[in-house]
Amino acid sequence: MVLNNFFDKFIFTSQLKFKDYNFFVLDIPFVIVPVDILLGLSEFDDPAVNKAVYYAFKKSTQKQLIPKFKVGATKPKFLELAQTFFAASGWGMHRNVEVDEVNHRAIVVVSNSPLGKAMQGKVKHPIDHYMRAVLAAIFSEYFETSVECVESECLALHPGDCSFILKPLTEFDFTKEETQRQLSLNE
């Protein structure tokens, strides 16, 4: 094994390339980023900043990345490829606990979140706005309708896994503090 099972397949089929000082997998450019760089935004305990990060990442994932993952893939294959890509890229191991296609809801658990590990005991609220955004974009595409994501449990706050709840915006309870901190009613 050179990297991990996911990326090894691309290395051996020459679909993972390093050209002009840039990495590409399936012609999708990507960078290897130290977690410490991402922590700067994760440390903000400002809901407005965190929401801005979430909505910007969701939009760019939907617009730029999702179309590249979809090419020729069935819905189940698209979901598997997208989640496996992020897991293999070091964002933690994804497990779909519940996927309700009819009601457009999902619960995803992420084990070994690098941001959660790095921020353990340093924050008072869930911090993985990047992963929330990516999951919201992936499942919006999968469900073919817009869904949002709230991180309900976070490794940074307690030992264990991170849990993410995905569903249409109107189904979230905005009387709950974490919902208010993570989502906007007007997006």
N, C-alpha and C positions, 0 to 999 in steps of 0.2 A: 504494500500500500504506500502510495506517495503522499496523499493528502487525507482523503476519507473516501468511503465507498461511493458517495454521490459524485464528487469531483474527479475521482480516479477514472470513472467511465468517460468523462469528457476529455481528460488528459490522453487516455489511450486511443480515443477516436479523433484526436486533434481538434476538438471543439472547445477546448480551453486554451486560450492563447495569451501570450504577453507580447504586445506589439506597440512600438513607439512609446514604451514606458507606461502602457495601460493594459489591464487585464480584461479579457472578454471570455464569456461562456455563452455559447449559443448566440454569438454576436451581440450579447448584452454587456455593455461596459460595467465594470465594478471595481471597487477599491477595497483593499484590506485596511481597516481602520482600527487603531488601538481603542479599546473600550474607554480608556482614560480621556480621550478626546470627546467622546459622547457624554461623559459625565457632567460637563459644564452646563449643558441645558437641563440635564436630569436633576441637578441640584436645586434648580429654581423652585421655590414653593409659591409660585405665582400662577394662579389658575388661568389668567389671561395669556401669559407666555406659553403655558403648557397646551392650552387649546389652540393657539396659533401654530405651534409645532405639530400637533396632531392633525389639524385640518390641512396644513401645507403638505405634510408627508402623505396623507391619504390622497389628496388631489394628484400629487406627482406620481404616486404609485399607480393610481387608476389610469392616468393619462399616458405615462411613459413606460411603465414596466408591465402592467397586466396585458396589454396587447401582444407583447413579445412572448409571454407565457402561454397565451391562448392558441397560438398558431397550430392548427391541426389537432388540437387536443379535445377530447370529450370533457364534459363537466367534471367527472370524477378524476380524470387524469390531470386536468388543469389544477384542481384543488391540491392533489397530491404533489405535483411538480412545484407549485408555488410554495407550499409549506415545507417541502423537503429542501428546496433551495435555501430558505432562510435558516432552517435547522442546520444544514450542512455548512452554512456560512458562519456559524458560531453564535446564532441568536438563541440557542437553547432548543431542547427537544419538544416538538409540538405533538399534542394528543387531542384529537377531537372527541370530547366526552359526549357531546350531544350535537347532532345536526338535524334540524327540523326544517326540511325544504318547504313544506306547505306554509308554515307560519314565519319563515325567514328568520329563524333563530339558531344560534349555536353557542356552545360553551367550549372554549379551547383552553387547555392547560399547557403551560410551558414550564418544563423542568430545566433547571440549571441556567436560568437567565443570567447572562454576564453582567447586565446593568444592575439587576437585583442583588447579585452577590457583592458587587463592588460598593453598593450603597447601603448594605445591611447596617441597621442601627443608626443611620445618618439622616433619615428623613421621617416625616410624619404621615405621608400619604403615598399611594402608589405612584411609581415614577416612569413606567415604560410606555411613554407616549408614542415612541417610534413603533413598537410592536402593535399597540392598539390601532394605529393608523394603517399599518400594513395588513393586519387582520381584517379591519373594516373594508379596505379596498378589495382584498381577495374575496371575502364573503359577499360583498355587494355584487361583484361580478358573478360569483357562483349562484347566488339567489336571483340574479337579474333584477334586483331592486336595491335601493340604497338602505344600508344598515350602518349603525354606529357601534362603537365598542367602548365598554367601561372595564377597566381593570379592577376586579372586585377583591382579589387577594394578591399580595405582592411579596416576593422573597425579601425585598428590602425592609419589610415591616415585621416579618416572622419567618421562622424556618419553614421550608416546604416549597411548593410550587406557586407559580403565578397563575391566576385564573382570569379569563377574559370572557365577558358576556357580550354577545352580538345579537342585535335585533333592531327593528325599525325605531327611529328616534322617538316617535309618538308613544312607544311602549315603555320607555324608561320613566321611572318615578323621579320627577324633579324636586320632590320634597326631600330626597336623600342628598346629604352633603356631597358625597363622592360623585354622584351624577352631576350635580351643579359644578363641581370643580373640574370635571373632565369633558363635559359636553355643553354646547350652546343650543338653546331652543331655536335660534334663528338661522342656523346653518343649513 
